[in-house]
Amino acid sequence: DKTESGDAFKKNRIQTLKVEFDLIGMGPVPNNSKQIFMIIESAGKQTLQDASRSASWFNFKGQDIPYSSMVKVDYEGTPLKIDMFFDPPGGRFISGTYQVKFFSETEFIGQKQVNII
């Protein structure tokens, strides 16, 4: 397994996109359980989804939003390392700029731009 970091990646070297981040400063959590959603948008604003399963959506402030990946975590209000994974449709990413966004059920967490060349 190779791990690369930075902002630009070669498309023929990416089989799985792994995103690591620290979850901090979220509001009160009933039962310490949180769902974290990752949305990967292509340059055309289309959300990439896993082709091996049916489309996945979550409701955020009354709007149904498609997501690329989801993890369930136990969050107790202290920093928590999160690892999320996504296998691109057809096994390859297309060259371009992607927006990677993160949400919980109730909050926008953040975003990152990734360039695939």
C-alpha positions in Angstrom: 0.0 0.0 0.0 1.3 3.4 -0.9 0.3 6.6 0.8 0.7 10.0 -0.8 0.0 13.3 0.7 -0.4 16.8 -0.8 -2.9 18.3 -3.1 -2.2 16.6 -6.5 -2.3 12.9 -7.2 -1.7 10.8 -10.4 -4.9 9.1 -11.4 -3.2 5.8 -12.4 -1.8 5.5 -8.9 -5.1 5.8 -7.0 -7.1 2.7 -6.4 -8.8 3.9 -3.2 -9.0 7.4 -1.9 -8.3 7.5 1.9 -9.0 10.7 3.8 -7.8 11.2 7.3 -8.8 14.0 9.6 -9.4 14.9 13.2 -13.0 15.5 14.4 -13.0 18.2 17.0 -15.3 20.8 18.5 -18.7 19.3 17.6 -21.7 20.1 19.7 -23.5 17.7 22.1 -24.0 14.2 20.9 -26.9 12.0 22.1 -25.6 8.5 22.9 -22.1 9.5 21.7 -23.0 8.2 18.3 -22.3 10.2 15.1 -22.6 9.4 11.4 -19.9 11.2 9.3 -20.6 11.6 5.6 -18.0 12.3 2.9 -19.2 13.8 -0.4 -16.8 13.7 -3.3 -17.9 16.1 -6.1 -16.5 16.1 -9.6 -15.7 19.3 -11.4 -19.3 19.1 -12.8 -20.7 19.0 -9.3 -21.8 15.4 -9.6 -21.4 13.4 -6.4 -19.4 10.2 -6.9 -21.0 7.1 -5.4 -20.0 3.5 -5.0 -21.4 1.7 -8.0 -21.5 -1.7 -6.1 -24.4 -0.5 -4.0 -27.6 1.5 -4.5 -27.4 5.3 -4.2 -26.9 6.6 -0.7 -28.5 9.8 0.7 -28.7 11.6 4.0 -31.0 14.4 5.2 -29.2 17.6 6.1 -31.4 20.4 7.4 -34.4 19.2 5.3 -32.5 18.5 2.1 -31.6 15.0 0.8 -28.0 14.9 -0.2 -26.1 12.1 -1.9 -22.9 10.9 -0.3 -19.8 9.0 -1.3 -18.9 7.3 2.0 -20.2 7.2 5.6 -18.7 6.0 8.9 -20.3 5.7 12.3 -18.2 6.8 15.2 -18.5 7.1 19.0 -17.7 10.7 19.7 -17.3 11.9 23.3 -16.5 15.6 22.6 -12.7 15.1 22.5 -10.6 15.0 19.3 -11.1 11.8 17.3 -9.1 10.6 14.3 -11.3 9.6 11.4 -10.3 7.5 8.4 -12.7 7.4 5.4 -12.3 5.4 2.2 -13.8 5.6 -1.3 -13.2 3.4 -4.4 -13.9 5.3 -7.6 -16.6 4.2 -10.1 -14.9 1.9 -12.6 -11.9 1.6 -10.4 -10.3 4.9 -11.6 -10.7 8.6 -11.1 -10.9 10.9 -14.1 -8.4 13.8 -14.1 -9.8 16.9 -12.6 -10.4 18.9 -9.5 -12.6 17.3 -6.8 -14.3 18.9 -3.8 -14.3 16.6 -0.8 -16.8 17.7 1.8 -17.6 16.3 5.3 -20.9 16.5 7.2 -22.4 15.0 10.3 -26.2 14.6 10.6 -26.4 18.1 11.9 -23.2 20.0 11.0 -21.0 20.9 8.1 -17.5 19.8 9.2 -15.3 21.1 6.4 -13.9 20.5 2.9 -10.8 20.0 0.9 -10.0 20.3 -2.8 -8.1 17.4 -4.4 -6.5 17.6 -7.8 -6.1 14.4 -9.8 -3.8 14.6 -12.8 
